[in-house]
Amino acid sequence: MKPTDQFDLFAQELENERKVGRADRRLKSFAECATAIDRLFQDALQATGPSAFDEFIEFARRLSNLSVYNAMLVRLQRPGAAAVATEKKWNDKRREVKPGAIPIVVLRPFGPVSFLYEVSDTDGPPLPGEHNNPFVTYGEMDEIEWAKAVKHHQKESKVRIEEMNFGTMLAGNARNLQAVPSRYPKSAQAEAPEWLIQINKNHSVPTRYATLAHELGHIFCGHCGADPSGRWPDRSKLPYPVREAEAEAVSYLVCARRELDVASSEYLRGLIKDIDLRQVSLYAIFEAANRIEGKTK
């Protein structure tokens, strides 16, 4: 064998080894990414049920300026993000990043990381379609009244209320803590909460109040399970659109009686149009509204 042939054979073997190494690294990267994203999805399924699938797909579609993997990184750090961009791009749209805003970290092609900000992290002219956000509520309500409502339901309804740094399109959520008593053990406080509500702290006070009413509606209508004291039954098996319609009806009713303008009336009409109204309980809606207003019999 000629020396040149030996060199070519060695070069070919070296290239094959490089290809195998690249393939192994890619498979390892796939496995790590799959583990991270699938764990995030499984957690969401456990918390919200089958609707989590649609939410994940819609989230990735909405952030079409990012890779799908980076969209999921945004979803992990800022659930409900409506629009994200670098500080420079927000400045180009005449919006300024708020002082103290926490950036969202994503991967940058051919580099380490980039820092993005969600629209709620910025101030400036409204974006196209921003007024169509179904969660927005308008009216007069100050922080003092909001704090009183929070304090009342934390005490009387045994609800833990947390204000979270969510994105624009996520108003809040509610869940049953009775299945996980270790999160707030009775030894840590006189009486552990039985329910948890998380609310977007970036929304206005009226919008936060409407969200609180919506999530309390889910709890008081039995969508999160039965009340241990027997005040309402377990109605968690109802179809998701029915549960959502009842909770939104509770929020609309409570806010309208408080003279707040709820933008979600169109959202509610859309929900009602597509459900079997025989599954809706007006009694559960009215009773939930009474509890939120503090007018229980």
Buried (B, 14 or more C-beta within 10 A) or exposed (E): EEEEEEEEEEEEEEEEEEEEEEEEEEEEEEEEEEEBBEEBBEEBBEEBEEBBEEBBEEBBEBBEEBEEEBBBBBBBBBBBBBBBBBBEBBBEEEBEBEEEBEBBBBEEEEEEEBEBBBBBBBEEEEBEEEEEBBBBBBBEBEEEBBEEBBEEBBEEBBBBBEBBBBBBBBBBBBBBBBEEEEEBEEEEEEEBBBBBBBBBEBBBBBBBBBBBBBBBBBBBBBBBBBBEEEEBEEBBEBEBBBBBBBBBBBBBBBBEEBEBEBBBBEBBEBBBEEBEEEBBBEEBBEBBBBBBBEEEE
